[in-house]
Amino acid sequence: MTEQKDSYRQIMKATSLFGGVQVFQILISVVRSKFVAILLGPTGMGIVGLLASTTSLIAGLTGFGLGTSGVKNVTEANASGDKDRISMVVYVVRRLVWFTGLLGALLTLAFSPWLSEFTFGNKEYTVAFVWISITLLFSQLNIGELVVLQGVRKLQHLAKANVYGSLSGLIITIPLYYKFGVKGIVPVIIITSFMTFFFSRYFARKVKTEKIKLSMSDTIIKGKSMMVMGFMISMSAMIILFVDYLLRIFINHTGHVEDVGFYNAGFAIINTYVGMVFTAMGTDYYPRLSVVADNNQQCKDNINQQAEIALLILAPILMLFLVFVDWAVVLLYSRQFLVITGMLHWAALGIFFKAVSWSIAFVFLAKGAGKLYFWNEFSASIYTLIFNMLGYYLGGLTGLGISFLLSFMVYLVQVFVIAKVKYHFSFYSSFITIFLVQFTLALLTFVLMNLMKQPYSYFLGIVLIAISVWYSFRELERRIGIKEIIQTIIQKVRNRHN
């Protein structure tokens, strides 16, 4: 029981650490998004989204999934305690990201006229793509440093790198957009990517490693397993990004570029402001799962524990969004963006299924099942694109929210069946109870906010939020002993003063 409590506490510790980082990033994002919405408007945000999705697609194609496969290799080396092995893997990762980063930059540079034509329907943005090609290198170098910090479990350094990178982005963005408007988009993208890499490199240099010298051919040989698995991850990531890219193009051609901006804004809210759980999942959960990947029972324990904690934290947050989404949109952007509230309502329900499905899907990566992971993501991308296109065509922006929910419902069934057949996975009754209780409360809140008039809907919505918070606190107390932790912290503070 003590070991199980320690496991739950480790999950909460990581979630709290990166949750704190996320809160800070949210505050920064609130200020930045507000200024960007005012200074650039929906059209400017649409341009930013199209440029970012295009370069992300190329990065996904040329990055070889090193941001994920590298973490597994560094984690395994770190767990061995062999300093020479750790130094070798870190060196290989850093060499490989230089190669892949330059490849991405050169491809963007070479195909800049075609990218402008395909993305915007003209060649007006050719020069923009030429300039932002350098960000492909900075972004890949940044990934290499983050892999090192994550793999050797330097989570505090990783958190600081993220915080300082976000803060520098804010300091850069507002003055440039204020001074140059839409013309400041490209400089902002370039400078922000460099500053993000600068801080990740600064903190990663604190990881002490031995000096290693390898030729490029030896580097590739040493990193072969990383590249093979990374290639499958890269292919699946590329498909996901390509699907997102096609959706943005579809929205732009079927509707308006403003709708691309609204789409970006809506999912920036839903993904960013509940992202602390998914951030923790990627930074702490994946390495922990990799360590026990050979034991199916321990994998099942970890998946269920992660899914429980994710839901207990996310549910009250999502219900807050359901009740106060109008206020959030006006605060973060402007009243012009209120058209996305319907999309956000449906997407908030979809996050429940996303949290659970992600908890399961990480086991494919932890076990090194690259091909399985690829085909799983490939099939999901196909039906997600179909759902999204139909959703937007039939229901506009709100239809995209409905398609988001449906996609993750199907995806959850898919990953559960695969994990059950391949690794004998099953949900514990404790998880099922938590899911049913919290999702039922969220569903009631959804119905309430869409059918009942204000201010009565707010009053009853707050009551349902309170019930969700109380239930989460009770279940977290059973698992990690919140009261005990608080008492320990208070005692430490008293001892310091005495």
N, C-alpha and C positions, 0 to 999 in steps of 0.2 A: 504493500500500500504506500509506503514511504517512497519507493522507487517511482511509482506511478505519479505521486504528488510532485516529485522532483521533475518529472517529464512535463507535466502540465505547467509547472512554474517556469521551466526553461522556455516553453512556448510563450507564456505571458511576458517573460523578461524581454525576449526579442521583440514581441509585439509592442511592448511599452516603449522600448528604446526607439524603434523605427516609427512607432506611433507618434512619439514626441517629435521626431524629425519631420514626420508627415504633417503634424499640426503646424510646425514652423513653415513648412513649404506651402501649406494651405494659406496661411496668412500672407505669405509673399505672393502666392498665386492670386489671391483675392485682389490685392492692390494692382498687380500686373494686369490681370484680366479686365479689371475695371477701366484702367487707362487705355489698354489696347482696344476694348470695345468702343470707348469714346473717341479715341484718336484715329482708329482705322475703320471702325464700323464692321458690319457683317461681310462686306466685300473684301476688305483687307484681311479679315480673319480667314476668309475662304482662300485667298492667295497663300497665306501662311500655311494653311492646312494642305493645300495641293503641293507646294514646294517640299514640305516636310514629309508627306506621304511618298513622294517620288524618290527622294534621297533615302528614305527608310527602306524602300523596296530594293534599291541598289545595294544598300548596306546589308540587307538580309541575304541577298544573292551572293555577295562577295565576302561576307564575314565568317563563313564556315561554322557558324554556331559556336564560336570559341567562348562566347560569354557564358554559355551553359556547360559545354563539354569540358572547358578549362576548369570550371569550379569543381567538377567531379574529380579530375586528376590532381588538382592542388589539394583538395580535401583528403584524398586517399594518401597522398605523400605526407601531408601534415600529420595524419593519424598514425603513420608509421614511426614518427619521431626521428627519422633519418635526415639529418641536416643536408647532406650531400644530395639526397633524392629531392628534397624540397627545393634546393637551389637550382637543380637541373630542370625541374618542371616549371619553376617560375621563369627561368631564363628562356626556355622553349616557348612559353606563352607570350612573353614580351617580344620575341623575334617574330613569331607567327602573326601577331597583330600588326606589326609594321608591314609585313608582306600583304596581308589582306586589306589593310587600310589604304595602301598605295594603289592596289588593284581597283578598289572602289572609286578612289579619286580619279584615276586615269580613265575609267569607263564613263564616269559622269562627264568629265571634260570632253572626251571624244564624241559622245552622243548627245551633247547639250542641245544642238538644234532640233534633233528628233524628239528629245524629251519635252522641249518647249511646245513643239507642234502637237504632240500626242496629248500632253496634259492640258494645255490652254487653247488648242486649236489654231495657234499662230506661233511665229518665231520671236515674238516680243520679249520672251523671257530667256532667250539663249544666253545672254550675258550673265543673267542671274544664276543660271545653272553652272556656267563657267566658274564664277566666283565661289559658289557654295560647294564646288567639288572638293575643296580643301577640308570641308567639315567631315567628309567621309573618313579621312585620315585621323583627324582629331577624335572623332567619335570612337573609332576602333582602338586607338591608343588608350582612350579613357576606359573602354571595356576591359582591356588587358590589366590595367591597374586595379580596377574594381574586382576582377577575378582573383587577383592576389590577396587583397584585403579580405574578401569573402571566404576564400579557401583556407586561409590560415587563421580564421575566426577572429580577426581584428575588427569586431563589429563597431566599436566606438570610433575608431579611425574612419571606418566606412560611413558611419553616420555623419561625422564631421565633414567629410568630403562632400557628401550630398547637400548638407546645410550651406556650406560656404559656396558651393557651385550655384545653388538656387539664389542666394543673396546677391552674388555678383551678377547673375542674370537679370535680377530686378534693377540693380543700379545702372546696368547698361541699357536695358530695354526702354524705360520711360523717357529719358532725355532724347534718345535717338528718334523714337516715334514722335515725340513732341516737336522736335526740330524738323524732321524730314518726312513724317507721315508714312505713306506706303513705300516711299523710296528708302526708308530706313530698315525695311524688312531684311534685306540681304546682309547688310552690316551687322544687324542684331544676331542673325543666325550664325554668322562666322565668329564673331567675338564671343558669343555665349558658349559655342562649342569648344573654343580654345580655353576659356576660363574653367569650364567644367573639367577638361583634361588636366589643366594646371593643378587644381586642388587634389584631384585623385592621385596624380603623380607625387605631389608633395607628401601626402600621408602614406602612400605605398612605399616610399623610400625609407620609411621608418622600420619596415620589415627587413631584418638583417639576413642576408644570404651570402653564400660563398661566391667568389668570382669564378665564372664558368666561361670557357671559350669553345665554340662549336662552329663548324662550317654550316652553310645554309642547307647542304644535302644532309648532314648529320642532324641538323635541327628538325628537318622534315621526317627523318627516320625515327627520331626520338618522339616526335609528336604525331606519329602515324595514327595511333589509336584515338588520339584527341581529334585529329582531322577527319577520320572516318565517321566517328559518331557525330562530330560537329557538322559534317557535310549533310547528314540526314536531318539534323536539327535545322541547319541553314535552309535546306530545301523546304521543310515544313514552314519555317518562319517566312520564307520568301512567298510561299503560296498564301499564307495569312495576310501578309502585307499587300500582295498583288490583288487579293480579293477586296481588301479595304480600299486599295487604289482604284479598282474597277467600280466599286460602289460610289466613291466620290465623283468619278468621271460620269457615272450613270446619273447621279443626282444633278450634276452640273449641266448635263445635256438634256435630261428630262425636265428638270425644273430650272433653278437659277443658281448662280454662284453664291448668292446669299444663303441658300439652303445648305450649301456645303459649310458655310460659316456657322449656321445654326446647329448643324449636325456635330461639328467640331466642338462647339461650346457646350452642347448638351452632354456629350459623352466625356468631355473634359471634367465636367462637374461630377458625374456619377462614378467615373473611374478614379479621379484624383482624390475626392473627399471621402471615399471609403477605401482608398488604396493602401492605407497603413497595414491592413491585414494581409493583402496580397504582397506588399513589399516585404513584410516579415516572412511570408511563406516562401518567397524566392530567396531571401538572404540567409535565413536560419533553418527553415524546414527542409529544404532541398539537401543541404550538406548533411543534416542529421539523418535524413532518410537514406542517403548514400552509404553512410557508415553501417547501417543494419540491412542493406539491400539483399544480402544473401539469406536472410531469415524472414520467411513469409509472415510468421506470427508477429514478429516485432514490427514489420511493415504495417500490418493491419492495425496494431496498437497505435502506431504513430499517426496513421491516416485518420483513424477515428478521433483521436485526441485533438489533432489539428483542426478537423472539421467542426468538432464541438466548440472549441475556443473561438474559431472564426465566426460561427453563427451567434454565439453569446455576445460577442463584441459588435458584430455588424448589425444585428437585428434592431436594437434601439436607434442606431445611427440612421438606418434606412427608413425607419418609421418617422424620424424627425424630418427627413427629406420629403416623405409623403405628405406630411402635414404642412410644412413650411416651405415647400418648393418654390412658390411664387416669390416669397420674400428673398429666398436665396438667389434666384435668378436676377432680380432687380438689384440686389446688393452686389453680386459678382459681375454683372454686365450692365443691363439697362432694361427699361420697360419694353424696348424694341425686341427683346429676346424672350418675352413671355410666351411666344408661340411654341416653345420647346417643353412647356410644363407637362403636356400630355405624354410626350415621349419619355420624359424622366419618370413619370409615375409607373409606366409599364416596365421600364428598365430597372427600376428599384426592386421590383419583384424578381426580375431575372438575376439580380446579383446573388440572391439566396442559392440558386442552382449553380451559378458560376463558382461560388466559394467552395461548395461541396465537390463539384466536378474537378476543380483545380487540385484539391487535396488528394484526389485519387490519381489524376493524370501524372503527377510528379513521380509516381512509382515507376513509370516506364523509363524516365530519364535516370532515376537512381539505380535501376537495374542494368542500365546501359543498353536497353532494347531500342536502338536507334531506328531500325526498320519499322517496328511496331508503332513507335511514336510518330514516325512520318505518315504512315497510312491512316493512323487515327486522326491526326490533324488535317490530312488531305481530305478525307471524307467529310469531316466536320466543316471545312472551309467551303466545300461545294454546296452543301445544303444551307449553310449560313448565308452565302451570297444569294441563293435562290430566294430564301425567306426575306432577306433585306430588300431585294429588288421588287418582289411582290408587295412587301410591306409599304415601301415608299410609293410605288405605282398606285396602290389601292387606297392607302391611308395617309400619304404624305409623311411628315415628321413623326406623327403619332404612330403611324404604321411601322416605323423603324424601331420604336420602343417595343411594340408587340412582337416583332420579328426577333428582337434581342432575347426576349423572354422565351419564345418558342425554341430558338436555337439552343439555348443552354439547358432547357428541359430535355431535348433530344440528346444533347451531348452528355448529360449526366447519365442517362440510361445506357448510352454507348460505352463510356469508360467503365461504368460499374460492371457491365456484362463481361467486358474484356478482362478486367482485373479479377473477377470471380472465376472465370474459366482458366486464366493463365496462372494466377497466384493465390487462388482460393480465398479471395477477399470477401468480406461481408461486413455490413453495418451492425454495430452494437445497438441494443435496445435503447440505451441511454441517449445515443445520438438521434435515433428515430424520434424519440419523445421530444427532444429539444427542437428538432426541425419542425415537427407538427405544431407544437405550441407557438413558436415564434413566427412561423409562416402564416398560421391562422390569424394571429394578431395583426400581422402586416396586411393580410388580405382584407380583414375587417376595416382597417384604416384606409386602404385603397378605395373600398366601396363607399365608405363614409365620406371621404373627401370629394368623391365624384358625384354623389347623389344628394348629399345634405347641403343646405345653404349655410353661408357664414352668418354669424360667428359661432353657431352651434357646432359646426363641424370641427372648429378649432378646439372647443371645450372638450368634446368627446374624444378628439384625436389625442389631446394631451393626457387624458385618462388612460388611453390604450398605450401610449408611450411609457407612462409611469408603471403600468403593469409589466411591460416588456423589460424595463430597467430592473424592477424588483425581481423578476424571474431570473434574469441574467446574473444579478448579484448573488441570489441564493445558490444557483448552480456553480458559479465560480467559487463561492465560499466552500462548497463541498469538495471541490477539486484542488484548490490551491491554498485555502485558508487565508482569505483576504484580511480578516481581522487580526490574525496572528502576524501577518506581514506588517500591517500598520503598527501594531504594538511594538514589534521589533525595531521599526524605523524610529518611532517615538523614543524608545529606550536608548537607542544609539545617539539621538540628538541630545537627550538629557545627560548622557555620559560625557559627551563632548563639552557641554557647558559646565559640568561639575569638574 
